[in-house]
Amino acid sequence: MALSRIWSAFIIVAIVIACIKCFFFGQSDIFNWMVIGKSDDPLNPLKLNGIIETCLGAVDICLKLIGIMALFMGFMSIAENAGGIRLLSRLVGPFFSKLFPEIPKGHPATGHMVMNFSANLLGLDNAATPFGLQAMKSLQDLNPNKDTASNAQIMFLCLHASGLTLIPVSIIAARASLKIPSANPTDIFVPCMIATFVATLAAMFIVSFKQKINIFQPVILGWVLCLSAVIGALVVYLITLDLAGLQSFSGILSNGLILLIFFLIILGGLYKKVNVFESFVEGAKGGFETAIKIIPYLVGMLVAISLLRTSGTFDIIINGLKSFCTALNLDSRFIDGIPTALIKPLSGSGARGMMIDTMNIHGADSFAGRLAAILQGSSDTTFYVIAVYFGSVSVKNTRYAVGAMLLADLVGIITAITLCYMFFG
């Protein structure tokens, strides 16, 4: 119900603002922009897609996702038949049993979630989505009320959406590839890592409070402290690398890990005498079905987001924030980086375009440019995640998931702004 109201509000607000602009401010082209898109403007390099092109784009996303889903879910099927997922579940069972008390010991859902979190941690977006959708499917098998999100599904999705990532390679590459590149493209990765880690902890605390989970249990604290120590040690090592070294390390770590996982899964399947190819095909079929199933949910959400962007709603919010800061005589430098944070929960590609636009206008090494990069690297596409993940298992009542995820996003944004002032003044 919450998602339905938010979706309706997006559309109503966008159309009302468009009508005001058209009839009171003479912007007669705004309806055309909302339906067929806005042409490229030399002063604004962002291309705003209308609802027609957005619908086509949503289907295109799902079609491209079919191959990736089929690949990873095929290998996931081999791992399940060989017992690899159960082994992974037992390894992290002591921690997850406290954080997800509704999941039985050794259930495959635990292994699926670990695979998803690991892929997110290494910035493997293509792998994280199939693993995450498989995790939602496994959690749905345990869900007694199929139309309503379970506690475990909400906890998983909030942790997933916080997007804990070690190395924001794509953002570093974007800062290095601008017409006027950053003098030090890697200087934002430590603030990015800290901000996304804080957002993840915030998501865990928020949902745990709602679900009455004691977050201060020794097992949970031990895992959190160990993870913090590992991340801290990695930061110490990575800050010694130059740009080429960082990119090389990231490529070896992330892509090498994918190949290692495939290698171990095949070896495990052969050792357990599993018919690996048949298992792969069966899993791949499920990936195809899942990718097709999410098309209506994705079309609906992206159309609402498109209307907000093309109607100029975001511009009104930004101008209002600037006026508010000016009236209170506050430092308003952070406002120029905020558009990335506003769009990121709605559209990953849109936020990336906004980040690049901010860096082109203000400079990659400006306060706004750095803040936009940190915001891009420290949050996830919340509404996209909600539509796709809940849609894949036909959950209609998301309960408090949207509120919890947005609150964690807000903590991440505030942390990112604070860190940007601390690191870059």
RODO-136818 format. One record per residue (C-alpha): residue in one letter; z, y, x. Coordinates in nm, 4 decimals. Layout:
N
{"A"; {Z; Y; X}};
...
END
This chain:
425
{"M"; {0.0000; 0.0000; 0.0000}};
{"A"; {0.0831; 0.2427; 0.2829}};
{"L"; {-0.2574; 0.1897; 0.4446}};
{"S"; {-0.4299; 0.2404; 0.1086}};
{"R"; {-0.2564; 0.5758; 0.0599}};
{"I"; {-0.3339; 0.6912; 0.4133}};
{"W"; {-0.6984; 0.5894; 0.3772}};
{"S"; {-0.7258; 0.7721; 0.0436}};
{"A"; {-0.5593; 1.0807; 0.1927}};
{"F"; {-0.8076; 1.0871; 0.4832}};
{"I"; {-1.1034; 1.0963; 0.2437}};
{"I"; {-0.9536; 1.3423; -0.0060}};
{"V"; {-0.8360; 1.5876; 0.2619}};
{"A"; {-1.1714; 1.5750; 0.4436}};
{"I"; {-1.3747; 1.6420; 0.1284}};
{"V"; {-1.1419; 1.9208; 0.0065}};
{"I"; {-1.1632; 2.0968; 0.3455}};
{"A"; {-1.5415; 2.0576; 0.3447}};
{"C"; {-1.5637; 2.2135; -0.0026}};
{"I"; {-1.3485; 2.5092; 0.1059}};
{"K"; {-1.5666; 2.5646; 0.4134}};
{"C"; {-1.8861; 2.5382; 0.2098}};
{"F"; {-1.7975; 2.7593; -0.0877}};
{"F"; {-1.5588; 3.0111; 0.0722}};
{"F"; {-1.6826; 3.0362; 0.4333}};
{"G"; {-2.0550; 2.9797; 0.3859}};
{"Q"; {-2.0835; 2.6622; 0.5961}};
{"S"; {-2.3589; 2.5172; 0.3783}};
{"D"; {-2.4542; 2.2443; 0.6271}};
{"I"; {-2.1143; 2.0768; 0.6294}};
{"F"; {-2.2020; 1.8250; 0.3568}};
{"N"; {-2.5098; 1.7230; 0.5540}};
{"W"; {-2.2950; 1.6808; 0.8659}};
{"M"; {-2.0537; 1.4554; 0.6786}};
{"V"; {-2.3273; 1.2287; 0.5419}};
{"I"; {-2.5971; 1.2202; 0.8104}};
{"G"; {-2.4085; 1.3567; 1.1128}};
{"K"; {-2.4074; 1.6690; 1.3224}};
{"S"; {-2.6807; 1.7268; 1.5789}};
{"D"; {-2.5894; 1.7704; 1.9421}};
{"D"; {-2.4715; 2.1194; 2.0193}};
{"P"; {-2.5070; 2.2569; 2.3760}};
{"L"; {-2.1631; 2.4121; 2.3386}};
{"N"; {-2.0137; 2.0868; 2.2085}};
{"P"; {-2.1454; 1.7725; 2.3788}};
{"L"; {-1.9753; 1.5438; 2.1252}};
{"K"; {-2.2104; 1.3822; 1.8743}};
{"L"; {-2.0458; 1.3628; 1.5327}};
{"N"; {-2.1786; 1.0671; 1.3338}};
{"G"; {-2.2042; 1.0927; 0.9574}};
{"I"; {-2.0905; 0.8210; 0.7198}};
{"I"; {-2.4314; 0.6467; 0.7172}};
{"E"; {-2.4502; 0.6131; 1.0942}};
{"T"; {-2.0822; 0.5246; 1.1051}};
{"C"; {-2.1415; 0.2308; 0.8686}};
{"L"; {-2.4240; 0.1058; 1.0888}};
{"G"; {-2.2049; 0.1515; 1.3948}};
{"A"; {-1.9204; -0.0483; 1.2396}};
{"V"; {-2.1500; -0.3430; 1.1703}};
{"D"; {-2.2938; -0.3132; 1.5209}};
{"I"; {-1.9416; -0.3320; 1.6672}};
{"C"; {-1.8719; -0.6511; 1.4739}};
{"L"; {-2.2042; -0.8083; 1.5694}};
{"K"; {-2.1377; -0.7411; 1.9360}};
{"L"; {-1.7881; -0.8786; 1.8895}};
{"I"; {-1.9253; -1.2131; 1.7648}};
{"G"; {-2.0300; -1.3299; 2.1116}};
{"I"; {-1.7050; -1.2216; 2.2758}};
{"M"; {-1.4971; -1.3756; 1.9976}};
{"A"; {-1.6918; -1.7005; 2.0169}};
{"L"; {-1.6473; -1.7214; 2.3954}};
{"F"; {-1.2746; -1.6586; 2.4158}};
{"M"; {-1.1769; -1.8455; 2.1000}};
{"G"; {-1.3855; -2.1386; 2.2188}};
{"F"; {-1.1860; -2.1560; 2.5411}};
{"M"; {-0.8672; -2.0993; 2.3410}};
{"S"; {-0.9508; -2.4088; 2.1356}};
{"I"; {-0.9815; -2.6172; 2.4544}};
{"A"; {-0.6478; -2.4840; 2.5794}};
{"E"; {-0.4786; -2.5719; 2.2508}};
{"N"; {-0.6169; -2.9259; 2.2457}};
{"A"; {-0.5117; -2.9747; 2.6087}};
{"G"; {-0.1581; -2.8498; 2.5419}};
{"G"; {-0.1885; -2.5352; 2.7532}};
{"I"; {-0.0857; -2.2990; 2.4725}};
{"R"; {0.2234; -2.5077; 2.3973}};
{"L"; {0.3168; -2.4990; 2.7671}};
{"L"; {0.2825; -2.1200; 2.7731}};
{"S"; {0.4919; -2.0976; 2.4573}};
{"R"; {0.7744; -2.2951; 2.6178}};
{"L"; {0.7707; -2.0751; 2.9290}};
{"V"; {0.8276; -1.7515; 2.7380}};
{"G"; {1.0185; -1.9169; 2.4546}};
{"P"; {1.3665; -1.7874; 2.5549}};
{"F"; {1.2474; -1.4250; 2.5351}};
{"F"; {1.0201; -1.4532; 2.2325}};
{"S"; {1.2755; -1.6545; 2.0336}};
{"K"; {1.4998; -1.3461; 2.0383}};
{"L"; {1.2247; -1.0935; 1.9672}};
{"F"; {1.0443; -1.3146; 1.7126}};
{"P"; {1.3240; -1.5185; 1.5510}};
{"E"; {1.0963; -1.6385; 1.2683}};
{"I"; {0.8621; -1.8261; 1.5043}};
{"P"; {0.9603; -2.1919; 1.5639}};
{"K"; {1.0239; -2.2995; 1.9216}};
{"G"; {0.7021; -2.3982; 2.0995}};
{"H"; {0.4721; -2.2701; 1.8236}};
{"P"; {0.1141; -2.1870; 1.9428}};
{"A"; {0.1509; -1.8302; 1.8142}};
{"T"; {0.3759; -1.7538; 2.1105}};
{"G"; {0.1092; -1.8580; 2.3588}};
{"H"; {-0.1582; -1.6612; 2.1756}};
{"M"; {0.0560; -1.3463; 2.1851}};
{"V"; {0.1254; -1.3898; 2.5568}};
{"M"; {-0.2486; -1.4170; 2.6234}};
{"N"; {-0.3080; -1.0992; 2.4235}};
{"F"; {-0.0330; -0.9031; 2.5989}};
{"S"; {-0.1566; -1.0226; 2.9391}};
{"A"; {-0.5139; -0.9138; 2.8621}};
{"N"; {-0.3893; -0.5717; 2.7476}};
{"L"; {-0.1765; -0.5392; 3.0582}};
{"L"; {-0.4820; -0.5832; 3.2799}};
{"G"; {-0.7084; -0.3633; 3.0675}};
{"L"; {-0.9223; -0.6573; 2.9487}};
{"D"; {-1.0160; -0.5118; 2.6106}};
{"N"; {-1.2874; -0.7707; 2.5444}};
{"A"; {-1.0394; -1.0537; 2.5962}};
{"A"; {-0.7427; -0.8870; 2.4264}};
{"T"; {-0.9117; -0.8629; 2.0860}};
{"P"; {-0.9987; -1.2343; 2.0453}};
{"F"; {-0.6554; -1.3390; 2.1720}};
{"G"; {-0.4888; -1.0899; 1.9388}};
{"L"; {-0.6859; -1.2004; 1.6335}};
{"Q"; {-0.6030; -1.5620; 1.7108}};
{"A"; {-0.2352; -1.4638; 1.7401}};
{"M"; {-0.2492; -1.2968; 1.3972}};
{"K"; {-0.4078; -1.6110; 1.2524}};
{"S"; {-0.1317; -1.8285; 1.3996}};
{"L"; {0.1357; -1.5924; 1.2680}};
{"Q"; {-0.0309; -1.5963; 0.9268}};
{"D"; {0.0103; -1.9744; 0.9167}};
{"L"; {0.3875; -1.9134; 0.9318}};
{"N"; {0.3779; -1.6298; 0.6793}};
{"P"; {0.5245; -1.7407; 0.3419}};
{"N"; {0.3678; -1.4427; 0.1599}};
{"K"; {0.0029; -1.4314; 0.2650}};
{"D"; {-0.0677; -1.0875; 0.1142}};
{"T"; {0.2270; -0.9189; 0.2883}};
{"A"; {0.2787; -0.8650; 0.6612}};
{"S"; {0.5576; -1.0772; 0.8069}};
{"N"; {0.8234; -0.9427; 1.0440}};
{"A"; {0.6623; -1.1309; 1.3328}};
{"Q"; {0.3173; -0.9860; 1.2570}};
{"I"; {0.4552; -0.6324; 1.2471}};
{"M"; {0.6446; -0.6764; 1.5745}};
{"F"; {0.3392; -0.8252; 1.7455}};
{"L"; {0.0991; -0.5599; 1.6213}};
{"C"; {0.3294; -0.2701; 1.7137}};
{"L"; {0.3725; -0.4068; 2.0665}};
{"H"; {-0.0021; -0.4669; 2.0930}};
{"A"; {-0.0923; -0.1182; 1.9681}};
{"S"; {0.1376; 0.0461; 2.2234}};
{"G"; {-0.1247; -0.0725; 2.4727}};
{"L"; {0.0816; -0.1388; 2.7865}};
{"T"; {-0.1748; -0.1216; 3.0702}};
{"L"; {-0.1220; -0.1390; 3.4443}};
{"I"; {-0.4340; 0.0321; 3.5777}};
{"P"; {-0.6510; 0.2633; 3.3592}};
{"V"; {-0.9674; 0.1896; 3.5570}};
{"S"; {-1.2163; 0.3279; 3.3023}};
{"I"; {-1.0325; 0.6628; 3.2925}};
{"I"; {-1.0181; 0.6850; 3.6714}};
{"A"; {-1.3902; 0.6076; 3.6856}};
{"A"; {-1.4652; 0.8780; 3.4265}};
{"R"; {-1.2691; 1.1364; 3.6292}};
{"A"; {-1.4642; 1.0406; 3.9392}};
{"S"; {-1.8077; 1.0472; 3.7734}};
{"L"; {-1.8042; 1.3951; 3.6172}};
{"K"; {-2.0505; 1.6617; 3.7297}};
{"I"; {-1.7545; 1.8311; 3.8929}};
{"P"; {-1.5384; 1.5269; 3.9738}};
{"S"; {-1.1653; 1.5233; 4.0228}};
{"A"; {-1.0450; 1.5796; 4.3767}};
{"N"; {-0.8077; 1.2852; 4.3282}};
{"P"; {-0.9184; 1.0687; 4.0317}};
{"T"; {-0.6258; 0.8284; 4.0701}};
{"D"; {-0.3478; 1.0853; 4.0407}};
{"I"; {-0.3019; 1.0155; 3.6686}};
{"F"; {-0.2463; 0.6404; 3.6821}};
{"V"; {0.1312; 0.6554; 3.7474}};
{"P"; {0.1952; 0.8915; 3.4509}};
{"C"; {-0.0351; 0.6704; 3.2385}};
{"M"; {0.1587; 0.3589; 3.3281}};
{"I"; {0.4970; 0.5192; 3.2649}};
{"A"; {0.3863; 0.6709; 2.9323}};
{"T"; {0.2439; 0.3470; 2.7969}};
{"F"; {0.5521; 0.1547; 2.9143}};
{"V"; {0.7795; 0.3998; 2.7322}};
{"A"; {0.5614; 0.3712; 2.4197}};
{"T"; {0.5899; -0.0085; 2.4343}};
{"L"; {0.9678; 0.0079; 2.4661}};
{"A"; {0.9763; 0.2573; 2.1780}};
{"A"; {0.7728; 0.0203; 1.9584}};
{"M"; {1.0089; -0.2654; 2.0442}};
{"F"; {1.3198; -0.0577; 1.9670}};
{"I"; {1.1789; 0.0855; 1.6421}};
{"V"; {1.0748; -0.2503; 1.4969}};
{"S"; {1.3882; -0.4242; 1.6251}};
{"F"; {1.6039; -0.1625; 1.4513}};
{"K"; {1.4120; -0.2110; 1.1254}};
{"Q"; {1.4338; -0.5896; 1.1509}};
{"K"; {1.8010; -0.5830; 1.2620}};
{"I"; {1.7281; -0.7531; 1.5948}};
{"N"; {1.9874; -0.6973; 1.8661}};
{"I"; {1.7746; -0.5537; 2.1444}};
{"F"; {2.0649; -0.5568; 2.3894}};
{"Q"; {2.0861; -0.9344; 2.4140}};
{"P"; {2.1024; -1.0500; 2.7789}};
{"V"; {1.7753; -1.2440; 2.7509}};
{"I"; {1.5777; -0.9466; 2.6181}};
{"L"; {1.7319; -0.7030; 2.8651}};
{"G"; {1.6659; -0.9449; 3.1506}};
{"W"; {1.2977; -0.9772; 3.0687}};
{"V"; {1.2579; -0.6012; 3.0210}};
{"L"; {1.4292; -0.5275; 3.3536}};
{"C"; {1.2212; -0.7884; 3.5355}};
{"L"; {0.9007; -0.6454; 3.3894}};
{"S"; {1.0131; -0.2966; 3.4880}};
{"A"; {1.0772; -0.4155; 3.8441}};
{"V"; {0.7327; -0.5799; 3.8668}};
{"I"; {0.5609; -0.2666; 3.7366}};
{"G"; {0.7624; -0.0509; 3.9759}};
{"A"; {0.6675; -0.2687; 4.2733}};
{"L"; {0.3020; -0.2591; 4.1695}};
{"V"; {0.3133; 0.1211; 4.1435}};
{"V"; {0.4564; 0.1447; 4.4952}};
{"Y"; {0.1693; -0.0685; 4.6254}};
{"L"; {-0.1093; 0.0966; 4.4265}};
{"I"; {-0.0224; 0.4523; 4.5284}};
{"T"; {-0.1009; 0.3499; 4.8880}};
{"L"; {-0.4637; 0.2676; 4.7939}};
{"D"; {-0.7550; 0.5086; 4.7856}};
{"L"; {-1.0010; 0.5216; 4.4930}};
{"A"; {-1.2289; 0.2492; 4.6321}};
{"G"; {-0.9333; 0.0264; 4.7110}};
{"L"; {-0.7818; 0.0744; 4.3665}};
{"Q"; {-1.1070; -0.0077; 4.1899}};
{"S"; {-1.1625; -0.3117; 4.4112}};
{"F"; {-0.8077; -0.4402; 4.3523}};
{"S"; {-0.8377; -0.3880; 3.9774}};
{"G"; {-1.1729; -0.5667; 3.9608}};
{"I"; {-1.0444; -0.8652; 4.1555}};
{"L"; {-0.7218; -0.8826; 3.9556}};
{"S"; {-0.8722; -0.8502; 3.6079}};
{"N"; {-1.2087; -1.0243; 3.6379}};
{"G"; {-1.0723; -1.2830; 3.8775}};
{"L"; {-0.7983; -1.3661; 3.6299}};
{"I"; {-1.0519; -1.4307; 3.3524}};
{"L"; {-1.2420; -1.6761; 3.5725}};
{"L"; {-0.9152; -1.8386; 3.6833}};
{"I"; {-0.8095; -1.8872; 3.3195}};
{"F"; {-1.1448; -2.0478; 3.2352}};
{"F"; {-1.1175; -2.2726; 3.5428}};
{"L"; {-0.7636; -2.3857; 3.4595}};
{"I"; {-0.8481; -2.4465; 3.0930}};
{"I"; {-1.1430; -2.6694; 3.1817}};
{"L"; {-0.9387; -2.8585; 3.4412}};
{"G"; {-0.6559; -2.9054; 3.1919}};
{"G"; {-0.8973; -3.0264; 2.9246}};
{"L"; {-1.0562; -3.2794; 3.1578}};
{"Y"; {-0.7131; -3.3983; 3.2750}};
{"K"; {-0.6018; -3.4507; 2.9151}};
{"K"; {-0.9368; -3.6187; 2.8373}};
{"V"; {-1.0325; -3.3598; 2.5789}};
{"N"; {-1.3940; -3.3350; 2.4650}};
{"V"; {-1.4167; -2.9862; 2.6099}};
{"F"; {-1.7593; -2.8889; 2.4790}};
{"E"; {-1.6898; -3.0028; 2.1227}};
{"S"; {-1.3564; -2.8203; 2.1330}};
{"F"; {-1.5305; -2.5076; 2.2603}};
{"V"; {-1.7888; -2.5183; 1.9796}};
{"E"; {-1.5227; -2.5645; 1.7112}};
{"G"; {-1.3254; -2.2687; 1.8429}};
{"A"; {-1.6382; -2.0556; 1.8756}};
{"K"; {-1.7198; -2.1159; 1.5082}};
{"G"; {-1.3846; -1.9648; 1.4179}};
{"G"; {-1.4642; -1.6620; 1.6337}};
{"F"; {-1.7905; -1.6090; 1.4457}};
{"E"; {-1.6184; -1.6297; 1.1078}};
{"T"; {-1.3435; -1.3872; 1.2107}};
{"A"; {-1.5891; -1.1271; 1.3448}};
{"I"; {-1.7850; -1.1307; 1.0186}};
{"K"; {-1.4711; -1.1175; 0.8050}};
{"I"; {-1.3479; -0.7874; 0.9507}};
{"I"; {-1.6699; -0.5917; 0.8753}};
{"P"; {-1.5550; -0.4491; 0.5350}};
{"Y"; {-1.2187; -0.3396; 0.6763}};
{"L"; {-1.3789; -0.1751; 0.9778}};
{"V"; {-1.6467; 0.0036; 0.7728}};
{"G"; {-1.3864; 0.1458; 0.5361}};
{"M"; {-1.1581; 0.2764; 0.8107}};
{"L"; {-1.4334; 0.4213; 1.0315}};
{"V"; {-1.5960; 0.6031; 0.7394}};
{"A"; {-1.2662; 0.7750; 0.6543}};
{"I"; {-1.2220; 0.8734; 1.0197}};
{"S"; {-1.5794; 1.0047; 1.0360}};
{"L"; {-1.5170; 1.2300; 0.7344}};
{"L"; {-1.2076; 1.3763; 0.9000}};
{"R"; {-1.3982; 1.4578; 1.2180}};
{"T"; {-1.7147; 1.6027; 1.0627}};
{"S"; {-1.5194; 1.8100; 0.8080}};
{"G"; {-1.3443; 1.9968; 1.0885}};
{"T"; {-0.9955; 1.8812; 0.9905}};
{"F"; {-0.9025; 1.8246; 1.3543}};
{"D"; {-1.0130; 2.1783; 1.4467}};
{"I"; {-0.7824; 2.3205; 1.1797}};
{"I"; {-0.4875; 2.1203; 1.3153}};
{"I"; {-0.5541; 2.2291; 1.6752}};
{"N"; {-0.5927; 2.5965; 1.5830}};
{"G"; {-0.2753; 2.5779; 1.3778}};
{"L"; {-0.0815; 2.4325; 1.6728}};
{"K"; {-0.2114; 2.7067; 1.9027}};
{"S"; {-0.1077; 2.9772; 1.6570}};
{"F"; {0.2355; 2.8183; 1.6206}};
{"C"; {0.2915; 2.8102; 1.9997}};
{"T"; {0.1676; 3.1664; 2.0376}};
{"A"; {0.4007; 3.2887; 1.7627}};
{"L"; {0.6994; 3.1240; 1.9379}};
{"N"; {0.5821; 3.2428; 2.2822}};
{"L"; {0.5637; 2.8809; 2.4071}};
{"D"; {0.3474; 2.7352; 2.6843}};
{"S"; {0.0370; 2.6271; 2.4932}};
{"R"; {-0.1564; 2.4663; 2.7810}};
{"F"; {-0.0914; 2.1220; 2.6372}};
{"I"; {-0.2722; 2.2091; 2.3120}};
{"D"; {-0.6139; 2.1839; 2.4787}};
{"G"; {-0.5418; 1.8199; 2.5664}};
{"I"; {-0.4021; 1.7255; 2.2256}};
{"P"; {-0.7408; 1.6532; 2.0533}};
{"T"; {-0.7621; 1.3303; 2.2521}};
{"A"; {-0.4216; 1.2233; 2.1179}};
{"L"; {-0.5184; 1.3091; 1.7597}};
{"I"; {-0.8420; 1.1119; 1.7708}};
{"K"; {-0.7186; 0.8127; 1.9755}};
{"P"; {-0.5320; 0.6445; 1.6860}};
{"L"; {-0.8500; 0.6754; 1.4817}};
{"S"; {-1.1362; 0.6067; 1.7230}};
{"G"; {-1.1369; 0.4815; 2.0819}};
{"S"; {-1.4924; 0.5972; 2.1570}};
{"G"; {-1.4267; 0.9310; 1.9869}};
{"A"; {-1.1133; 0.9853; 2.1959}};
{"R"; {-1.3019; 0.8962; 2.5126}};
{"G"; {-1.5695; 1.1516; 2.4241}};
{"M"; {-1.3019; 1.4120; 2.3546}};
{"M"; {-1.1334; 1.3365; 2.6884}};
{"I"; {-1.4600; 1.3850; 2.8776}};
{"D"; {-1.5349; 1.6996; 2.6769}};
{"T"; {-1.1904; 1.8414; 2.7666}};
{"M"; {-1.2426; 1.7646; 3.1365}};
{"N"; {-1.5902; 1.9207; 3.1316}};
{"I"; {-1.4649; 2.2404; 2.9674}};
{"H"; {-1.1333; 2.2890; 3.1485}};
{"G"; {-1.1906; 2.0837; 3.4655}};
{"A"; {-1.0831; 1.7311; 3.5557}};
{"D"; {-0.7912; 1.8606; 3.7615}};
{"S"; {-0.6772; 2.1201; 3.5083}};
{"F"; {-0.3582; 2.0661; 3.3129}};
{"A"; {-0.5550; 1.9977; 2.9935}};
{"G"; {-0.7957; 1.7621; 3.1718}};
{"R"; {-0.5174; 1.5581; 3.3267}};
{"L"; {-0.3205; 1.5493; 3.0018}};
{"A"; {-0.6251; 1.4278; 2.8069}};
{"A"; {-0.6709; 1.1468; 3.0613}};
{"I"; {-0.3040; 1.0452; 3.0398}};
{"L"; {-0.3126; 1.0505; 2.6590}};
{"Q"; {-0.6296; 0.8403; 2.6583}};
{"G"; {-0.4654; 0.5831; 2.8831}};
{"S"; {-0.1265; 0.5671; 2.7150}};
{"S"; {-0.2073; 0.4877; 2.3509}};
{"D"; {-0.4276; 0.2647; 2.1387}};
{"T"; {-0.6555; 0.2959; 1.8360}};
{"T"; {-0.3788; 0.2444; 1.5813}};
{"F"; {-0.5778; 0.2567; 1.2572}};
{"Y"; {-0.8605; 0.0485; 1.4023}};
{"V"; {-0.6044; -0.2137; 1.5070}};
{"I"; {-0.4405; -0.2117; 1.1642}};
{"A"; {-0.7710; -0.2454; 0.9781}};
{"V"; {-0.9121; -0.5193; 1.2022}};
{"Y"; {-0.6021; -0.7278; 1.2690}};
{"F"; {-0.4540; -0.7235; 0.9197}};
{"G"; {-0.8013; -0.7486; 0.7707}};
{"S"; {-0.8769; -1.0618; 0.9719}};
{"V"; {-0.5975; -1.2465; 0.7871}};
{"S"; {-0.6391; -1.0659; 0.4520}};
{"V"; {-0.2975; -0.8974; 0.4614}};
{"K"; {-0.2951; -0.6145; 0.2072}};
{"N"; {0.0680; -0.4961; 0.2155}};
{"T"; {0.1353; -0.3769; 0.5711}};
{"R"; {0.4923; -0.2671; 0.4823}};
{"Y"; {0.6280; -0.0298; 0.7491}};
{"A"; {0.3783; -0.1271; 1.0211}};
{"V"; {0.1784; 0.1976; 1.0017}};
{"G"; {0.4880; 0.4170; 1.0234}};
{"A"; {0.6347; 0.2217; 1.3135}};
{"M"; {0.3091; 0.2316; 1.5094}};
{"L"; {0.2585; 0.6034; 1.4534}};
{"L"; {0.6177; 0.6753; 1.5547}};
{"A"; {0.5663; 0.4781; 1.8770}};
{"D"; {0.2427; 0.6746; 1.9308}};
{"L"; {0.4365; 1.0001; 1.8893}};
{"V"; {0.6896; 0.8879; 2.1510}};
{"G"; {0.3997; 0.8069; 2.3836}};
{"I"; {0.2411; 1.1490; 2.3268}};
{"I"; {0.5664; 1.3360; 2.3909}};
{"T"; {0.6260; 1.1262; 2.7037}};
{"A"; {0.2714; 1.1924; 2.8279}};
{"I"; {0.3097; 1.5694; 2.7817}};
{"T"; {0.6490; 1.5653; 2.9552}};
{"L"; {0.5144; 1.3616; 3.2483}};
{"C"; {0.2145; 1.5912; 3.2829}};
{"Y"; {0.4479; 1.8907; 3.3220}};
{"M"; {0.6647; 1.6934; 3.5654}};
{"F"; {0.3781; 1.5708; 3.7856}};
{"F"; {0.1323; 1.8621; 3.7605}};
{"G"; {0.3398; 2.1610; 3.6532}};
END
